[in-house]
Amino acid sequence: MWLLLPIVLFLTLFFLVKNKIKANNEIRPNLPPAPPKLPIIGNLHQLGSLPHISLWKLSKTYGHVMGLHFGTVPAIVVSSAEAAKEVLKTNDLACCNRPPLAGSSKLSYNNVDMSFSPYGEHWRQMRRLCAIKLFSSKSVQSFEFIRDEEIDSLNDFLNRSSVSATPVNLSVKMSTLMASMTFRTAFGKRFSECGLDSDVFEDMVRRAMGVLRTFAASDLFPQFSWSWIIDRVTGVHAKFEKIFHEMDDFFRVVIDEHLNKTPEDEKEDIVDLLLSIETGQYDSGVDTAALTVTWAMAELAKNPRVMKKVQDEIRSYCSKKTQVKITESDINQLDYLKMVVKETLRLHPAAPLLLPRECISQFKVGGYQIYPKTLIQVNVWAIGRDPNYWHNPEEFFPERFVDNPIDFKGQQFEYLPFGGGRRGCPGIVMALTMVERTLANLLCGFDWKLPDGMMETDIDMEEASGLTTFKKSPLKLVPVSYQWPLISDLQT
């Protein structure tokens, strides 16, 4: 037996050398450049607390098409407009699938919703129905009365705060406002009528968003059967189950109530529409709209010139009306306001990394080979700050959009706040309506001052990690009711 050992060792060494020579003689695939990775975990240790910024910094060394491994899963990160165009337009069909991640699978009932559904006939039908029934201009306009009432309620609160000169936590108030609008639009009731308050609902949404941004071990090491054990030991599985059951119980109550509605009941809402088409789920967008308004107000507070210019535009327009209030039909007359929103979304896209795609078939990006099952991330945050496309990219300068044809439709790849291609966000009209209307009314009826002892340079613009980029420290400003001239003076 001992005589067999040298033979076994020799044969092992022989085959190792043979395979090494064979590998060296083969043409290596032209893979994207990549930072060094560690065994098992790949490049996970290089992501940091703000992945979009960590990936942006790595791209400066390894290029705008960069290879990575998230655990054992191959990935590429795209950080330029040219590469984004190749992914989202030229090769859209080859990479329009969604990876079956544990968190999104759990919350979307095994990926049956529109955001996370695999590419195929089911997804196409949902996309078409939602575009017609949920996110069309007609559908959005039908819920204008809700936005009217909620903004009026916010203005009442701000007027009371103005009298007492109390700083208002706009981060919290914007979340509450958008949650209230969305809740009533989707479910036809106020929080209190469903036995909830806004804080409970917002907390549930935030924890759900946390699940969507969490990689489970089963996502990172899909070929290892033991990965599910890690998810249970670390508590990830329990976290997913807890929020799923909370949301599932809530949805069941809401759906049962809507199924038992009589024709005399209140106006049709989103749930009624969904029940009528019996498919899909409604993506609330609570976080994204609230965050965009908060970032816009933070940038305006830091830039008094821009604040004055946009307020002058809004108030000048209002002076021609019989009421000092901006309605949704007024928004298209406020060009500079729209530029402010565009510039906010350039610097602070709600989703800095678009929802990940999964490659279906082999294609090339930037001349590099991309293979099936590769996870694809488009770093919209990095593209929006690229000096190759934007002059002084770190500056908040809405005038850059004067006579600039760039829009939100995802056809100009240096500007992708709502993504692009087949998996672009279908709710652009609803999102912009909520953001523009809210921001216009905040700026119309109130001047905004910093708390005593605070200067513009003291406003902290640091981001916090998440699927969406929210302001790490709350934005607190003091509202001052604007003293309008008499209506008779406005009309003369």
Rosetta blueprint (number, residue, H / E / L):
1 M L
2 W L
3 L L
4 L H
5 L H
6 P H
7 I H
8 V H
9 L H
10 F H
11 L H
12 T H
13 L H
14 F H
15 F H
16 L H
17 V H
18 K H
19 N H
20 K H
21 I H
22 K H
23 A H
24 N H
25 N H
26 E L
27 I L
28 R L
29 P L
30 N L
31 L L
32 P L
33 P L
34 A L
35 P L
36 P L
37 K L
38 L E
39 P L
40 I L
41 I L
42 G E
43 N L
44 L H
45 H H
46 Q H
47 L L
48 G L
49 S L
50 L L
51 P H
52 H H
53 I H
54 S H
55 L H
56 W H
57 K H
58 L H
59 S H
60 K H
61 T H
62 Y H
63 G L
64 H L
65 V E
66 M E
67 G E
68 L E
69 H E
70 F E
71 G L
72 T L
73 V E
74 P E
75 A E
76 I E
77 V E
78 V E
79 S L
80 S L
81 A H
82 E H
83 A H
84 A H
85 K H
86 E H
87 V H
88 L H
89 K H
90 T H
91 N L
92 D H
93 L H
94 A H
95 C H
96 C L
97 N E
98 R L
99 P L
100 P L
101 L L
102 A H
103 G H
104 S H
105 S H
106 K H
107 L H
108 S L
109 Y L
110 N L
111 N L
112 V L
113 D L
114 M L
115 S L
116 F L
117 S L
118 P L
119 Y L
120 G L
121 E H
122 H H
123 W H
124 R H
125 Q H
126 M H
127 R H
128 R H
129 L H
130 C H
131 A H
132 I H
133 K H
134 L L
135 F L
136 S L
137 S H
138 K H
139 S H
140 V H
141 Q H
142 S H
143 F L
144 E H
145 F H
146 I H
147 R H
148 D H
149 E H
150 E H
151 I H
152 D H
153 S H
154 L H
155 N H
156 D H
157 F H
158 L H
159 N H
160 R H
161 S H
162 S H
163 V H
164 S H
165 A L
166 T L
167 P L
168 V E
169 N E
170 L H
171 S H
172 V H
173 K H
174 M H
175 S H
176 T H
177 L H
178 M H
179 A H
180 S H
181 M H
182 T H
183 F H
184 R H
185 T H
186 A H
187 F H
188 G L
189 K L
190 R L
191 F H
192 S H
193 E H
194 C H
195 G L
196 L L
197 D L
198 S H
199 D H
200 V H
201 F H
202 E H
203 D H
204 M H
205 V H
206 R H
207 R H
208 A H
209 M H
210 G H
211 V H
212 L H
213 R L
214 T L
215 F L
216 A L
217 A H
218 S H
219 D H
220 L H
221 F L
222 P L
223 Q L
224 F L
225 S L
226 W L
227 S H
228 W H
229 I H
230 I H
231 D H
232 R H
233 V H
234 T L
235 G L
236 V H
237 H H
238 A H
239 K H
240 F H
241 E H
242 K H
243 I H
244 F H
245 H H
246 E H
247 M H
248 D H
249 D H
250 F H
251 F H
252 R H
253 V H
254 V H
255 I H
256 D H
257 E H
258 H H
259 L H
260 N L
261 K L
262 T L
263 P L
264 E L
265 D L
266 E L
267 K L
268 E L
269 D L
270 I H
271 V H
272 D H
273 L H
274 L H
275 L H
276 S H
277 I H
278 E L
279 T L
280 G L
281 Q L
282 Y L
283 D L
284 S L
285 G L
286 V H
287 D H
288 T H
289 A H
290 A H
291 L H
292 T H
293 V H
294 T H
295 W H
296 A H
297 M H
298 A H
299 E H
300 L H
301 A H
302 K H
303 N L
304 P H
305 R H
306 V H
307 M H
308 K H
309 K H
310 V H
311 Q H
312 D H
313 E H
314 I H
315 R H
316 S H
317 Y H
318 C H
319 S L
320 K L
321 K L
322 T L
323 Q L
324 V L
325 K L
326 I L
327 T L
328 E L
329 S L
330 D L
331 I H
332 N H
333 Q H
334 L L
335 D H
336 Y H
337 L H
338 K H
339 M H
340 V H
341 V H
342 K H
343 E H
344 T H
345 L H
346 R H
347 L H
348 H L
349 P L
350 A L
351 A L
352 P L
353 L E
354 L L
355 L L
356 P L
357 R E
358 E E
359 C L
360 I L
361 S L
362 Q L
363 F E
364 K E
365 V E
366 G L
367 G L
368 Y E
369 Q E
370 I E
371 Y L
372 P L
373 K L
374 T L
375 L E
376 I E
377 Q E
378 V E
379 N E
380 V H
381 W H
382 A H
383 I H
384 G L
385 R L
386 D L
387 P L
388 N L
389 Y L
390 W L
391 H L
392 N L
393 P L
394 E L
395 E L
396 F L
397 F L
398 P H
399 E H
400 R H
401 F H
402 V L
403 D L
404 N L
405 P L
406 I L
407 D L
408 F L
409 K L
410 G L
411 Q L
412 Q L
413 F L
414 E L
415 Y L
416 L L
417 P L
418 F L
419 G L
420 G L
421 G H
422 R H
423 R H
424 G L
425 C L
426 P L
427 G L
428 I H
429 V H
430 M H
431 A H
432 L H
433 T H
434 M H
435 V H
436 E H
437 R H
438 T H
439 L H
440 A H
441 N H
442 L H
443 L H
444 C H
445 G H
446 F E
447 D E
448 W E
449 K E
450 L L
451 P L
452 D L
453 G L
454 M L
455 M L
456 E H
457 T H
458 D H
459 I L
460 D L
461 M L
462 E L
463 E E
464 A E
465 S L
466 G L
467 L L
468 T L
469 T L
470 F E
471 K E
472 K L
473 S L
474 P L
475 L L
476 K E
477 L E
478 V E
479 P E
480 V E
481 S E
482 Y L
483 Q L
484 W L
485 P L
486 L L
487 I H
488 S H
489 D H
490 L H
491 Q H
492 T L
